[in-house]
Amino acid sequence: MNLQLNDLRASIDRLWNDSILERLEAYIRIPNKSPNFDPEWEAHGHMEAAVQLMAEWCRAHAVPGMGVEVRRIAGRTPLLLVDVPGELPGSVLLYGHLDKQPEFTGWAEGLAPWTPVLRDGRLYGRGGADDGYAVFSSLAAILALKAQKVPLARCVLLIEACEESGSVDLPAHLAALGERIGDPSLVVCLDAECSDYQRVWCTTSLRGDLIGRLRVRVLTEGVHSGMGTGIAATPFRVAQQLLARLEDPATGELIPKELNVEIPPDRRAQIAVTAGVLGKDVAGKLPWTAGAHAISADAAELITNNTWRATLAVTGADGLPPTATAGNVLLPEVCLKLSLRLPPTCDAEAATQAVRSLLERDPPYGAAVSFEADPGVGGWNAPAFAPWLSDAIDLPRIRSTDAKRCTPAAVGRFHSWVCWAGNSPARSSSSRACLGRIPMPMGRMNSWMWITPRN
């Protein structure tokens, strides 16, 4: 079938402007923070408001035979299930989530987490891109293809409400669904990014996660700094010494051998190709403050750090008062939240044990030290690409005789990452390999696709 790309784009743009944008703005206004950040989420009702907003929109844009259901399990977040019948054998699963990260601070002037702002063609507000657009994008793409009478496989849209808390409720929902999802040959995960809009990008690996809280206590209560400093070490200094066991403060290299892996040759080759394509854009995508720059000028080194090396970030702290109210007090305790990204093939359980032992062993000055870790999430590394997959991704570029087809202007803002493997990917940051030149029409936002080849 000859797909009319201009009509496809016009159809999606029309639906986006006439209906989706307004619903996304309404969704941004809902402070439905993930359960880890709002333990009273059920009583507050924000998650229910968000899932009902999306379910109502889906029902208003249903195709014949389509089912829309809000699934519930006592004590767990809801799940939105949309089942679109198809004309072809098989099924496709399209995944997204509707829960949000907390609001944080540091929003630019005129912007705020729960206030949608449309500026220069971009919609700002908490959750719009992560991951509120997913259900709208999925159904918009299906509707546009249906309008052109393109035969499709059955499409199942699955939107969970616990992803930002580690998807702890998702297994229970999947178990309750049983055989209803079927055996998808394609899974589209609309919760990612891509490096530019001119190429197809392929996910080849995902880093794992290790989140924990490092607590250091030196005194039973705070004392005047004039009386205590020089006698007692500050808990912050003790924490610094402990972190230096874990990370080289000059280079950012993670020291424990349990957190380092051998990078496969094919991944090194892909990193080199990707670095050659992106160059300065690898670092240029970040919002640097004036004068600041990346830790290396080598694009390949930055990609390697970002995809195959363990990294540490301190993402929060307790025990440190705001500077405006901080008096001359030697604080008794500090607690730092540590976020470690683990290499794709790193053993998350072994890494957790190694980090805990390293931080808690022989504490400086006999301080009370503990490291409380959440369950570690292992990474994922795809098998080598099968020839059929590489050929399928690259085929549009090979067959294209019209140079305009290789530009985003011809196909709209559609772009995807593609990967395949024998098990589901862990959520985390990812390695990217440039494999083609045609963005794929799967939605108005970024997505990646996970393909399981059949025998």
C-alpha positions, 0 to 999 in steps of 0.5 A, a space after each residue: 500500500 502506498 502510504 500518503 505521508 502528507 495526509 498522515 501528517 495532516 491528520 495527526 496535526 489536526 487531531 493534535 491541535 484540535 483535541 490532544 493539546 488541550 487534553 495534555 494541558 489539562 493533564 499537566 495541571 494534575 499533580 499526580 505524583 508517583 506513589 514514591 513521592 505521594 504515599 497518599 496518592 489514592 486519598 488525594 485522587 489525582 491519579 484517578 483524575 489523570 487516568 479518567 482524563 485519558 480514558 475519556 479521550 480514548 472513548 471519544 476517539 474510539 474506532 469500531 470495536 475498540 475497548 477502553 478499560 481502567 483496570 484496578 487492583 486494591 492498594 495499587 495504582 490503576 492501569 489504562 488498557 485500550 484494545 484496538 482490533 486489527 485486520 492482520 494476524 498478530 498484535 502490537 503492544 504500545 506502552 506508556 505511563 501517566 504518573 509523574 516525577 515530583 515538581 522540584 525547584 529551579 523552573 525558568 521564569 514564567 514556567 511552573 510544574 503544574 501550569 502548562 505553558 506553550 512557548 515557541 511550539 513547545 509545551 512546558 509542564 510536569 509530565 507532558 513529555 514524560 509520559 503523558 503524551 504516550 496514549 494520545 500519540 499511540 491512538 493518533 497514529 492508529 487513527 491516522 493509519 486507519 483513515 488511510 485504510 492501512 491494515 493493522 495487527 491488533 494494537 493493545 495500549 497499556 498505560 501504567 501509573 507507577 513507572 516513576 516508582 519502579 513499576 512495582 504495580 505493573 507485574 500484578 496488573 500483567 498477572 491479572 490480565 493473563 492471556 488478554 495481552 496475547 503474544 505481541 511481535 512488536 512492543 513500542 515503548 513511548 518513554 524515551 528520547 532520540 539524538 536527532 530528528 534526521 535518522 532512525 535510532 536504535 536502542 542497543 543497551 540500557 543501564 541499570 539503577 541503584 538508588 539508596 540513602 547514605 546516612 551519617 550521624 556524628 552527634 546526638 544533637 547539634 551544637 554551636 560550631 564555635 564549641 564543636 568544630 575542630 573537636 568533632 568531624 562534621 557529618 558532611 565531611 565524613 560523607 565526603 570521605 565515604 563518597 571518595 571510596 566510591 567515586 574518584 572526585 576528580 574524574 567521576 570514575 566509579 572505583 569498585 570492580 563490581 560496578 565496572 564491566 567489559 564493553 563488548 566490541 560491537 558496542 564500542 564500534 557503534 559508539 564510535 559511529 554515533 560519536 562521528 554522527 553527533 560530534 559536539 551535539 552529544 554535549 550540546 544537548 545539555 543546558 550548560 550554565 555560562 562557562 561550564 563544559 562537559 567532562 571531556 571533549 571526546 564525543 565517544 568518551 562521553 557516549 561511553 560514560 553515558 551508556 556503558 560506565 557506572 556513574 554516581 549522582 547525589 540527588 537529594 539531602 536531608 539534615 542541611 537547612 536552607 542557607 537563609 536559615 542556616 546558623 552557626 551549628 555543627 549539624 548532628 547528621 546528614 543523609 544523602 540520596 545516591 543515584 547510581 547508573 549501572 552498566 548494562 551487563 552489571 549484576 545489580 545485586 552484587 553491585 548493591 552489596 559491594 556499595 553497601 559494604 564499601 560505605 559502611 565498613 570502618 566508618 571515619 571517626 567511628 561515625 554511625 553510617 548506614 546505606 539503605 538501598 532500594 532493590 537494584 534494577 539490572 541493565 540490558 544488552 541486546 543480542 547482535 543485530 540479525 541481518 533482517 533487522 538491520 536491512 529492515 531499518 535501513 531499507 527506507 533510506 536505500 530505496 528512497 529516490 526522493 531526497 526530500 523523504 529523508 528530511 523531517 519536513 516530509 514526514 512530520 515530527 515522527 521518530 523512534 528508537 528500535 531494538 530487539 531482544 529475548 527479554 523485556 528492557 529495564 528502564 534506564 538510560 540507553 546506548 544508541 546506534 545510528 542505523 538509518 535516515 528515515 524517522 518512523 511514523 509512530 507518534 509526535 514525540 520520541 519513542 523506541 520500539 522493542 522487537 522480538 523476532 519470531 523463529 
